[in-house]
Amino acid sequence: MSSLYPLHQRIAAKDIRKLPCIWKLFIYLLHIGGLSFIELVTVMERKMPTIVFASPKGGAGKSTSAVLLATELAARGATVTVIDADPNKPVSRWASRPGKPKTLNVIADVSEDSIIDEIERSAQETAFVIVDLEGTASMTVGYAMSRADLVIIPTQGSQLDAAEAVKAIRLVRAQERAFKRAIPFAVLFTRTSAAIRPRSLQSIEAELAQQQVRMFKTQIHERDAYRGVFAFGGTLSDLDPKEVTNIAAALGNARAFVAEVLAVLVAQATPVSQVA
């Protein structure tokens, strides 16, 4: 059947430009992920997702990863709300600088009393809701996790950081028991080297795999461009190559991460019989 072939192979570029922005976004996913039209329709029939970033340890790349995901989604026309529930407000500071995409909204004034209402309201108004949580375990963190379609747990590739990631995993599982629902989660390795894969990281990956913990294949590498986004504002594509190095490599890394996040959501939404 023709509908099973990748959609981007069957729609001309001039026709894609006429489509609503959210369809353009998913055609982008089909283009780089090779997903079928039937998988796309399955996702479009469900509510758009809430993605929560959680890590007990500061400096794990939580806010950086959240901004990368949000800006790359918004750059493709998706409406995105980022709920900045980190007391340090890193996302809000980024949003106060020039260049925030017009389809991206940041909400900073949230508490444990309002977090669920903010998530549910934002999910009605925008295609994607991204929550950047505070580092410590709290009622706010638990409530946000309870509404998540995917919890992303960023961690650096050291045993100390991995131990903190395990704490976040335990918290997710505690919320599963408390709210009597499965909460999908995955570990995201951050600030890694694009050239070297140290044995310590390989050991941590092996331990998590043994415990059947999902890990993103894409890792967020250490890039000057990611720091540049927070220093200058805007998106990776807005950065000046005279001021920031390796922008193209950072874009490729960020887009691979976005594609994998969306693919994980597709896989969760698609019955096995449809993708077999």
N, C-alpha and C positions, 0 to 999 in steps of 0.2 A: 504494500500500500504506500502511496506517495506520502501520506501523512506521517509515516514513520521515519522519513528521511529528515535530516536536520533542517529546520525551518529557514535558516539563513541561506541555504542552497536553493530555496524555491521562491524567494522574494527578491525582486530587483531592488537596488539601492534607492531608486527614485520612489518606490512604493514604501520602503521602510521609513523614509523621511515623513511620510504622510500619517504614519501610525501614531497612536497615543504614546506618550513618553514611557509609560510603564512597560508597554510591549517592546519598545526599543531596548529597554534594559534587559528583558528576558531573551531577546534575540541575540544580544551581546553574550549572554550566558550560553546560549546554544552554540554560538560561533566558537567560543574558546573551550567549551566543555563537551561539545558533540552530543548534547542531549536531544532527545526526540520530541516531536510536537506533542505526542501523547503525554509525555512527562510534563511538558509546559502547561497543558490544559489542566492536569491534575493539580498543579500548584496554584493556577489562577482561580480554581474553584474553592480554595481554602482561604481563610483570613490571612492577611499579610503578617509577617512574623515580628515578634519581640525578641531581640538579641541582647543578652546581658553579659557584660564583661565584669569578671570578679577575680580578685586576687588579694590575699591577705598581706602581701609584701609590696611595699612601695618600690618604684623603679622597675617593675616587671614589664613595663610596656603596655599597660592596660589602656591608658588614655590615648596613647599614640595609636594603638591598634583600632580603638573605637573611632578615632577621627579619620584614619585611613579608610575604614569601611564606610563610614558615613559620607565622606566627600566623594569617594569613587562611585557610590550608588547615586548620589545627587548629581554628579557630573554626567550621568547617563539619563537624567530626567526624572529619577524617582524622587518622590517626596519623602523626606526623612526627618524624624524628630529624635534628637539626642537629649536624654534626660541626664543632666550632670548631677549625680548624687554623691560625688566625691567632695568632701569638705574643703579640699584644696582648690576646687573649681578650675582644673586645668583646661577643660573643654570650653568653659565660659570665657576664660582669658583668651583662648585661641579665637573664639567667635567674636570677641570685641575688636579684633584687628580687621583690616580690610580684606575683602576677597571671599567671605563666606558665601557659598552657593545660595541662590535665592530660594531653592526648594528645600533648604535645610534649616530647621528650626532648633534652637537650643533652649531647654528649660532648666533653670538653675535652682529655683525656689521650691525644693521638695523636702519632705520629712517622712518619718515612718507613718504618720497619719494620712499623708496625701499621695504616697508613691503609687499605690495600686490604682487610685482614681486617675492619676496623671498618665500611667501606662495605658489604661483602658480608654481614656479619652483620646490620647495620641494615636492609638491603634485605629480609632474610628476616623481620624482626620488625615493620617499619612500612611504611605505604603509600608514604611519600615519604622520601627521604634528600636532605638539603641540606648541601652542604659549603662552608664559608667558608674560603677558602685564604689563606695568607700572601701578602704582596705580592711577594716576590722569587721568581725562578725557582729551583726546587729539585727534588730527587727526590720529595718529598712532593707538590708541585704536579703534577708529571708523572704520578705514580701515580694521583692522584685523577682527573685528566683522562682517564686511560685507562679508567676505569670509568664515565665520565659518559654519560648519555643526552642531556644538554644542558649546555653550558658557557655561562654568562651572563657577559659582559664589561662591567661598568659603567664609564662614563667621563663626565666632564663635557665640556661643549661648547666646549673650547678646543683649539687646535692642539697645545699641549704635552700635554694629557691624551690627545688622539687618538693622538699618537705612542706613548704608553705602551700604549694599547689595541691598536695594531698589533703591539707586542711580544707581547702576550698571544695574539693571533691566530696569530702565527708559532710560538709555543710549542704551541698546539693542533695546528697542522699538523705540527709535529715529532713530537708524540705519535702522530698518525695514521700517520706513516711508521714509527715505532718499533714500534707495536703492531698495524700492518696492519689497521686498522679506521677507518671514518669516525666522526668525533666531531662531532656537530652543535653549532654555537655561534651566538651572536647578540650583538650589541652593544646595550647598554642605556644610553641617555643619562639622566644623573641631575642633580639639583640645578638643573633648568631652570626657567624662568619659565612659569607657566601662561598668562600674558597676552602675552608677547613672544617672538618667535622670531628671534633675531639672525642677521645675515648670516653671521657666523663659523660658527654651528651649521649653517646651511643649506649652507655650503661643505663642511664636514666630511661631512655626510650625502651630498652629491653625490659626493665622492671615494670614500666607502665603497661607495656604490651602483655606481659605475663598476667597482670591484673585485669586485662581486657578493658583498659581505658582507651577511649578513642583519642587519637592525636591527629592534628592537621599535618598533612604531608608538606604543605607550604609553611616555611618558617619566616618570621619577620627579621630580616637581616639588619645588622648595624649599618645605618646609612646616615650620612650628613644631611641628606634631603629631608629626612623625617624630623630632625631637629629644626631644619629650616622652616618647615610648615608652622611650627609653634613660634618661631622667632619672628617670621615675617607675615604670617597669616595666610589665608587662602588655601589652595590645594597644591598638590605636587606639580600639576601642570602649570600653575601660576608662577612657580619659582623661576628666578633669573639664573641661568647657568653661569653668569659671571660672579654670582655670590655663593652658589651652592653647587657641589660636584655630584656627578653620577645620578642626575635626575632620571634619565631613561631607565637605568637599572632599578631605581627605587619604584618607578611607575610599574615596571614589569612585575616586581615582587608584590606590590600592593594589589595589582589587578589579579594576580594568581591567587592571592589570599581571598579576595572578594569572590572570585569564581568558585573557590572551594567552599566558602561559607554557603553560597547559594546552592551549590550542588548537594551539600549536606541537608539543607532544608528540603530540596527536591526529593532526595532519597527517603527522608522521613515521611513525606506526604504521599509518595507513590507506592501503591500496592506492589508486592513482589511480582505478581502475575503480569503486571503491565510492562515491567522492564526486563523480564526474563528473555 
